Amino acid sequence: MLISVVDWNVNGFVRRSQPNLLAELEWDVACLQEVTRQTWDAFRSLGADGDVAFEHLAPLAGDGPRYACAIVTRGAVRLESFGLLRDMPSPERAAVAEVSVDGHRIWIGSWAAPPGVSWGKGAKERQVQRFAAWLRDRPGPVVIGIDRNAPKWERHDLSADEWWNGSEPLLYGPDRVHDLRDTYRDHLDANPGLAAEVRQQFPEGPLAFTHIRGGTVCRYDVIYASPEFGVEDVEHQWDKARSAGSDHALVRATLRLDTCPRS
């Protein structure tokens, strides 16, 4: 069984044409970051089910956070439950949903690590530690779409990646505390010809182009999957995403559910 998952930081402070791009694409689950209260209805209308972190936050002074993470499902995928990871600096960046498809239960996350430049190193580390702990103790098959705000620099050899703090390798590094894999690295490993093209295009890294940080090309936006999933394909849509109004590429992974007990 194949499942198409989109991960996209939509940069949704101003409604532009981000929903139009999503409407053009084939996907089953969309993991969105930086959705605003003003833009949420447009994104939710693209799917059969969806929810956003704003609706699960306790009442806050004023309007609360300006943006939040959301998950939208359509086709055969149904949203069964939606919630947030608590006990972290920015729970609106930590959405987790349980979905059902063809009798299987799968957990989907739409996450964003807060940028250290505005939140501070300590807050970013605590958020990353909470993410890593949840994945370590995952309840079942999991797919996570995440804006990592990391690494500081990505190399072709994961062990050579440079990080902003000591906690990030626990979540993203070769000795991470959980068993999820970076789907794009898996895809390159399975396709040596493509890997050679990427190495020729970006000899010093990163592996793909999803964001520009002060003139530095980064791959911040990633889809991770637990071992129950095989990877059929991963693509990064930079030009279309930029034209639609985002400062992040749209990432789409086609995953194959290999081993998963039915609910």
VOTOR-39372 format. One line per field, with one value per residue (C-alpha): y, x, z. Coordinates in nm, 2 decimals. Example, Ala and Ser with C-alpha at 12.3 -4.5 7.8 and 13.67 -1.06 7.14 Angstrom:
// VOTOR-39372
north: -0.45/-0.11
east: 1.23/1.37
up: 0.78/0.71
END
This chain:
// VOTOR-39372
north: 0.00/0.34/0.66/1.01/1.25/1.62/1.83/2.21/2.52/2.73/3.06/3.14/3.49/3.63/3.43/3.39/3.08/2.81/2.63/2.64/2.45/2.19/2.15/2.07/1.78/1.42/1.34/1.16/1.34/1.70/1.80/2.18/2.43/2.81/2.79/3.10/3.14/3.33/3.07/2.75/2.72/2.73/2.45/2.24/2.26/2.06/1.74/1.52/1.57/1.80/1.98/2.26/2.32/2.65/2.46/2.25/2.52/2.64/3.00/3.24/3.62/3.79/3.57/3.35/3.23/3.37/3.04/2.66/2.32/2.14/1.80/1.74/1.40/1.30/1.00/0.67/0.82/0.93/1.14/0.95/1.19/1.50/1.65/1.83/1.72/1.92/2.01/2.20/2.57/2.57/2.31/2.47/2.34/1.98/1.84/1.46/1.28/0.92/0.82/0.51/0.37/0.03/-0.09/0.02/0.28/0.52/0.82/1.14/1.44/1.79/1.95/2.26/2.33/2.69/2.89/2.95/3.30/3.42/3.16/3.10/2.79/2.65/2.65/2.50/2.22/2.14/2.11/1.88/1.66/1.63/1.53/1.27/1.12/1.08/0.91/0.68/0.56/0.58/0.42/0.25/0.32/0.69/0.95/1.29/1.60/1.85/2.19/2.11/2.46/2.24/2.13/2.42/2.25/1.92/1.69/1.38/1.17/1.21/1.17/1.49/1.71/2.02/2.11/2.41/2.24/1.91/1.79/1.79/1.47/1.28/1.36/1.38/1.23/0.88/0.78/0.92/0.77/0.65/0.43/0.66/0.73/1.04/0.93/1.13/0.98/0.63/0.72/0.83/0.51/0.31/0.50/0.54/0.72/0.99/1.01/1.07/1.35/1.51/1.49/1.65/1.93/1.99/1.84/1.99/1.95/2.00/1.70/1.92/2.28/2.37/2.70/2.99/3.10/3.43/3.33/2.97/2.70/2.45/2.13/2.21/2.03/1.66/1.36/1.08/0.74/0.44/0.10/-0.02/0.20/0.16/0.47/0.47/0.84/1.18/1.51/1.87/2.15/2.47/2.69/2.62/2.66/3.00/3.11/3.01/3.24/3.02/3.06/2.68/2.40/2.16/1.80/1.50/1.14/0.83/0.56/0.19/0.04/-0.28/-0.41/-0.29/-0.48/-0.40/-0.23
east: 0.00/0.14/0.09/0.19/0.29/0.36/0.56/0.55/0.62/0.37/0.50/0.13/0.14/-0.03/-0.27/-0.11/-0.14/-0.01/-0.35/-0.36/-0.03/-0.14/-0.47/-0.27/-0.07/-0.15/-0.12/-0.29/-0.15/-0.02/0.19/0.19/0.38/0.32/-0.06/-0.24/-0.59/-0.67/-0.54/-0.64/-0.99/-0.83/-0.60/-0.86/-1.09/-0.83/-0.89/-1.16/-1.03/-0.79/-0.70/-0.47/-0.29/-0.48/-0.79/-0.61/-0.43/-0.56/-0.70/-0.41/-0.38/-0.48/-0.48/-0.19/0.07/0.06/0.09/0.08/0.12/-0.17/-0.24/-0.48/-0.59/-0.78/-0.86/-0.86/-0.68/-0.90/-0.81/-0.90/-0.75/-0.54/-0.34/-0.02/0.29/0.30/0.57/0.77/0.83/0.62/0.34/0.17/0.47/0.42/0.10/0.04/-0.25/-0.36/-0.50/-0.65/-0.60/-0.72/-0.76/-0.42/-0.34/-0.06/0.07/0.15/0.34/0.37/0.65/0.87/1.18/1.18/1.46/1.74/1.80/1.46/1.38/1.72/1.93/1.77/1.41/1.52/1.71/1.41/1.18/1.42/1.46/1.08/1.05/1.33/1.17/0.83/0.99/1.19/0.87/0.65/0.31/0.32/0.41/0.50/0.57/0.69/0.71/0.94/1.10/1.42/1.58/1.89/2.16/2.40/2.55/2.45/2.71/2.67/2.80/2.55/2.82/2.99/2.68/2.73/2.47/2.35/2.35/2.42/2.06/2.00/2.21/1.97/1.69/1.87/2.22/2.35/2.33/1.97/1.77/1.48/1.45/1.30/1.50/1.54/1.34/1.55/1.87/1.71/1.60/1.95/2.10/1.87/1.94/2.32/2.28/2.07/2.31/2.60/2.41/2.33/2.69/2.81/2.55/2.62/2.97/2.99/2.62/2.34/2.16/1.87/1.76/1.46/1.54/1.79/1.94/2.11/2.24/2.32/2.14/1.99/1.78/1.57/1.25/1.24/1.01/1.11/0.95/0.96/1.09/0.74/0.76/0.97/1.06/0.94/1.03/1.11/1.09/1.16/0.96/1.14/1.05/0.68/0.67/0.85/0.61/0.32/0.45/0.65/1.02/1.05/1.04/0.75/0.87/0.67/0.75/0.58/0.60/0.52/0.36/0.55/0.48/0.20/-0.06/-0.42/-0.62
up: 0.00/-0.10/0.09/-0.04/0.23/0.19/0.43/0.38/0.59/0.41/0.55/0.60/0.75/0.44/0.22/-0.12/-0.35/-0.12/-0.11/-0.49/-0.52/-0.28/-0.47/-0.79/-0.63/-0.55/-0.18/0.10/0.41/0.43/0.73/0.73/0.94/0.99/0.92/1.04/1.17/0.86/0.62/0.80/0.63/0.29/0.37/0.55/0.25/0.04/0.24/0.39/0.74/0.91/1.23/1.35/1.67/1.74/1.82/2.08/2.28/2.61/2.60/2.58/2.63/2.31/2.00/2.12/1.87/1.52/1.35/1.42/1.27/1.10/0.94/0.65/0.52/0.21/-0.01/0.19/0.49/0.77/1.07/1.39/1.66/1.68/1.96/2.07/2.25/2.57/2.81/2.56/2.48/2.16/2.16/1.86/1.66/1.78/1.62/1.62/1.46/1.46/1.11/0.96/0.62/0.49/0.84/0.96/1.23/1.16/1.36/1.17/1.31/1.18/1.37/1.36/1.58/1.70/1.56/1.82/1.70/1.83/2.09/2.24/2.25/2.56/2.42/2.09/2.28/2.50/2.20/2.02/2.33/2.36/2.00/2.03/2.34/2.18/1.88/2.10/2.27/1.95/1.98/1.64/1.27/1.25/0.97/1.07/0.85/1.02/0.96/1.16/1.16/1.14/1.07/1.07/0.77/0.61/0.46/0.24/0.54/0.82/1.08/0.94/0.98/1.19/1.45/1.64/1.98/2.15/2.15/1.78/1.71/1.94/1.70/1.36/1.39/1.31/1.68/1.73/2.01/1.78/1.48/1.22/0.90/0.69/0.38/0.14/0.26/0.23/-0.13/-0.22/-0.07/-0.29/-0.60/-0.65/-0.98/-0.82/-0.53/-0.77/-0.94/-0.60/-0.49/-0.82/-0.78/-0.41/-0.35/0.00/0.08/0.15/-0.01/-0.14/-0.14/0.09/0.25/0.24/0.57/0.53/0.19/0.29/0.11/0.36/0.37/0.68/0.56/0.59/0.62/0.86/0.87/1.10/0.97/0.88/0.57/0.26/0.04/-0.32/-0.40/-0.25/-0.43/-0.34/-0.51/-0.45/-0.75/-0.73/-0.35/-0.38/-0.65/-0.43/-0.15/0.09/0.18/0.21/-0.05/-0.05/0.02/-0.10/-0.02/-0.16/0.11/0.10/0.41/0.44/0.78/0.99/1.20/1.13/1.40
END
